[in-house]
Amino acid sequence: MDFMSRVRPELKEIISVFPPIKLPEGLMAARQAQAAPIERSEQVKITERTVPGGDAQPMMVRIYEPVKRDQTRLGALLFIHGGGYVIGSPDNNDTTCQTIVETANCVVVSVDYRLAPEHPYPAPLEDCYAALVWMKNNVEELNIDDERIAVAGQSAGGGLTAALSLLARDRGGPAIAFQMPLYPMIDDRNITPSSYEITDERAVWNRGNNLAAWRMYLGDHINEEISPYAAPARAKNLSGLPPTYTCVGQLDPFRDETLQYVAQLARAGVPVEFNLYPGAYHGFEMLNPQTEIGQQAVNRYVQALNKALNSEPIEIKI
């Protein structure tokens, strides 16, 4: 069945004019494309800091926090942008991060990790781990609760979220209270039905781009046994991971790897909540923020984060 005929009507217009990304030849053009201008919230303070990256070299993080806050320690979120591990920056998620601060009354740290192919795996993941460690080591300066630190991201940011949760668990690193890998890019093998199904260039992200991006991200590792820290779908043990929320569109090439990840989490005893959106392609809620389904998707994942960071324990009386 034709891809466009399956797309929800309210999601069609933007992809009819959205310039398709074609990797690898279109990499530099995609990087140079400017992020859409965003409206700054009067309720959110935004600052930038330089912190040590995964190789101890300077790395930028962008910090979002409520303008009006007292000395109460807030929950915190490490946010990891998407872009197939090869494009993107914190600029792409200013709106999302501001919405999270306003709704969940928390501090968000968005990390500007290094990109492949110049910096293939494990450099992006190590940068994210370094940002997590920096948050843990600076809870007093950030005025955050180190028992309420979550991690989230979309697409490749979702893949790095899942990988970071595995890495922090296995290294005995900073505890992650909640993870939110949204439509995550987690399987380098590209053997699921949805990875073969979504080939149309208008799909925003398709099989061709996915194959190219994985080659760039894995670099020389592509000829070796692939680590689950590079491709979390390869992980055999998901026990002990933090409670999880995720979602994916039905027309996303990552649909089936997300479904498999959710099932594997559930079998491992990890609390997991999941939403599947019919007629929705990759990144649909970011490209269509004014549509009902776009608003629904954002509201669901922001509320899931709010619940994870701010809900008080329920005392059960017997």
N, C-alpha and C positions, 0 to 999 in steps of 0.2 A: 504493500500500500504506500502511496506517495506520502512523503514526510509532511508536507504542508497541509494536506487534507486531514491530518491527525492533530494538528496544532489547534488549541483552543482559539476561537475567533478573536478574543480580546488580546491575544498574545502574538497575532500575525503581523500587525502593522510594523512594529519596531524591527523585526528581522527582515522585512522586505526592503528596508533602507539601511540596516546595520551592515557596515562593511565587513565581509567575512575575513577571518584570519586564516592565512595559509602558511603552515610551517613546513620546513624551516626557512624558506626563502623570504617569508614576510615577517620574520622575527624583529628586525630593526624598525620596520614601519610600525609594528604593533607597539613596540616600546616607546616610540616617539609620539604616538597618539596621546593627546592630552586628555586627562580625566575631565568629565563633565563638571562644570562649576557647581558648587554646593552652597546651600544656605547655612550659614553658621548659626548655631543655636545660642540664644542669650543665656541659656541655663547651663551651658557646658564650657569649661575652661580647657583650652588646648595648648599644650606646651611640647617642646621637643628637647630631648636629652641625647647625649652621646654616652654610650655604655660599651663595655668590652664585648666583642663578638666571640664567635666560636673559636677563632684563632687569636683571640686577645687583641685584635685590631679594633679601632673605633667603629661603632655601629650606631645608627640612629634609631631611637624609639620615639613614637609620638604618644603622648599621655593625655587622656581625656578624663576629666573629673567634674563633679558638680560644682558650679560656681558657689552655691550656698551649701557649705558643709561645716559641721562642728568638729570636735576632736574625736568623735566616734569613729572607730576603725571600720572601714567599709570592705565589702567583698571586692574581689578584683578579677579581671579577665585579661589573659594574654591573647590578643587577637592576631591571627596570621592570615595575610592576604592571599588571594588566589592568583592564577595566571599560568597554570601548567608547569610550574617550577621555573619558568623561563621569562615571564613578563610580570608586570604589576608592581605596585608599591602601596604604602599606607594611604596615599592619596585616593585610591580607588574605593576606600571603605570609610571615609569621613562620615558620611550620612549614617551608615550602619552603626558605627561606634558611638556617634552622638545619640542615636535612638536608644542604644543599650544603656548608656549613662542615665538618660532621662527616665527610662522605664525601670531599670533594675537598681538605680541609686548606687552605682559602683564606680570603681576606677578601671579604665581600660588602657592597656599598654599595647600599642600596635607596633610590630617589629618589622624593620626594613632589612630583611635577611638577604644574603647574597643569592644571585640567580645563576642557574645553568644557562648555557653550556660553559661559560667562563669559570663557574664555580659549581661543579657537579656534586652529587651526593658524596660525602655526608655534609658538605659545607652548609647548605640551607638548614638542615636539621640541627647541626651543632650551634648555629646562630640562634635558633629558637630555644634550644636548651639553655644557652648562655643568658638569654633574656629572662627565662623562667628563674634561673638561679639568681640573677640580678634582682628580680622582684622579691624573691624570698629573703635575700640579704639586705634589702632596703625597705622592709615593711614599716619601720618607724618613719622614715622620710616620706614614703608614699601614704602613710597613715592607713594601711590596709591590714586585714586580718589574714595571717598566713595559713589559717585553716580553711579559708574560703577563697582559694585561688582556682579559677577555672581556665580552660583553654578552648578556643574556638577558631574556626576558619571555614572558608568556602572553597570547594574544588581542590586545587593543590594545597591551599591552606587547610582544607579538611584532611587531606592526606598527611600533611605535617602535624596536624593535631593528633591524629591517630598514632602516628609514629612517635611523637613526643610522649604520649601517654605510655606507650610501651617502653620507651627508653628511660623515662623517669622511674617507672616501676622496677626495671631491671637494674638500674644503677643505684637504686635506693636514694634517688634524688628528691627534690622538693615534691611534697604530696600535692596531687591534683585532685580537687574536690569534685570536679564535673568536667566532662568533655563534650564538645559540640562540633563534630566533624560533619559539616553540611555538604551534601552530595560530593563525598570525598573521592579524590583521585588516588586509589590505593592498590590497583592491580596492574602491574607492568605486562602481564601475559597477554592481555587483550583476546581472551578466548571465550568470554561470556556472550550469550545471544545478543544482548543490547550493544555490545561493543562492535558486533558485525552489523547490527540493524541500523545504527545511526551513522550514515555516511554523507548525507546531504550537507553541502557547505553552508547552507543557511541555518543549520542547527546550532550555530555559535561555536560549539565544540563537537568535533566528529572523530571518526576513526582515524583518518589521515593525520589530523593534528595530534591526536593522542599518541599514535605510534612515534611520531617525530619528537614530541616532547619527552616521552620516556627515554628515547635514545639519548637526547641531550642531557637529561637529568642523571641517568645512570653512568654515562661516560664510559670509562674503561671497565667499570663493574659489570657492564652488560654481558660480557663473556665469562663472568664468574657466577657462582651460586648467589642469587640475589637475597640480600638480607631483608627480614621483615621490617627492619627500621627504615629501609628504602621503600618497600612495597608492603604495607601492613596486611594486605590480603593474604600474604604468605605466612603470616603468624599462625602457629599451631596452638598456642595457649593464650587465651584472652582473659583468663581468670585474674582477679585482682585489679582490673582496670576500673577507672571511676565510672559512676553513673553517667549515662550517655543519652543525648538527644541527637537525632539526625533526620534528614528528609532528602527526597530526590524527586525529580520530575519523571514521568513515565517515558518521555522521549529523550532522556539523557543517556549518553553512552555508559554512564556510571550506574545506571539503574540496578543492574543485576549484581555488580560487586557490592553495592550498598546493601541490597537485600541479603546477600550472603553474609556480610559483616554483621548486620543486625541479628540474623539467626545464630551466628557463631557467638556473639556476645550473650544472647539469651541462654544458649546452652551452657555457657561458662558461668552462669549465675549473676551476670552483670545487669543491674536495672537499666532497661533501654526503652526509649519511646521513639516512635517513628511515624512519619507521614509520607505518603506517596501521592503526587499531584498529577492527575490525568491531563493529557494534552499539553504538558509543560516541558520545555526544553531546558538545557543547561543554563543556569544563571537567570532563569526567568523572572525571579522576584527583584533582582537588581536592575534589569532592563525595563521592567514594567511595574514600577513601585506604586502607581496610581490605580492599578487594576484591583478588582476584588480578590483575585487569587494571589496576587503579589502581596497585598496587604495582609491577607490571611496567613501566608507563609511566614512573613517577617514577624507578625504578632505571635504566632505559635512558638517560633524559636526564641524570641526575646522573652516571652513569658516563661518558657522552660528554664531559661537562664536565671530569670528573676526568682523563680521558685527555688532553684538550686542554691542560689547565693543568699537568699533572704528568709526562707521559710524557717520557722522555729521548730525544734523537735516536738513531736506530739507525745504527750504523756498518756499512755494507755493504762487505764485502771481496770483491774480485774476484781 
